[in-house]
């Protein structure tokens, strides 16, 4: 019986430590510290790729609209 009580006490301590660690890591400062590279990619690379894709699609539609004429 005493062993079970000690086991539960250790389990509760580990659970409380895990929750405290998770709370510290989920602060806004911690979020930016761990995910700064993904945020930077999302702010710079993704819009550039979308812009390039839109330009390419516009070029293809314009080319098709004009009838596939090549410039000499």
C-alpha positions in Angstrom: 0.0 0.0 0.0 2.8 2.4 0.9 4.6 1.6 -2.4 1.5 2.6 -4.4 1.3 5.9 -2.5 5.0 6.6 -3.3 4.5 5.6 -6.9 1.5 7.9 -7.2 3.5 10.7 -5.5 6.4 10.3 -8.0 3.9 10.2 -10.9 2.2 13.4 -9.8 5.6 15.1 -9.4 6.6 14.1 -12.9 3.3 15.3 -14.3 3.6 18.6 -12.5 7.2 19.1 -13.8 6.1 18.2 -17.4 3.2 20.7 -17.2 5.5 23.5 -15.8 8.1 22.8 -18.6 5.4 22.9 -21.3 4.0 26.2 -19.9 7.4 27.8 -20.0 8.1 26.6 -23.6 4.7 27.8 -24.8 5.3 31.5 -24.0 5.3 34.0 -26.9 9.0 34.6 -26.5 9.7 30.8 -26.5 7.5 30.4 -29.6 9.5 33.0 -31.6 12.8 31.6 -30.3 12.0 28.1 -31.5 10.1 28.9 -34.8 12.0 32.0 -36.1 13.2 30.2 -39.2 9.7 29.1 -40.2 8.3 32.5 -39.6 11.0 34.1 -41.7 10.3 31.6 -44.5 6.6 32.3 -44.3 7.2 36.1 -44.5 9.7 36.1 -47.4 9.8 32.9 -49.4 6.1 32.0 -49.6 5.0 35.4 -51.0 7.9 35.4 -53.6 6.8 31.9 -54.7 3.2 32.9 -55.0 4.1 36.1 -56.9 6.3 34.1 -59.3 3.5 31.5 -59.9 1.0 34.3 -60.6 3.4 35.9 -63.1 4.0 32.6 -64.8 0.3 31.8 -65.0 -0.3 35.3 -66.4 2.4 34.9 -69.0 1.0 31.5 -70.1 -2.5 32.9 -70.4 -1.3 35.9 -72.3 0.7 33.7 -74.7 -2.3 31.4 -75.3 -4.6 34.4 -75.8 -2.3 35.9 -78.4 -2.1 32.5 -80.2 1.3 31.1 -79.4 3.0 33.7 -81.6 6.8 33.8 -81.2 8.6 37.1 -81.2 11.3 37.3 -83.9 
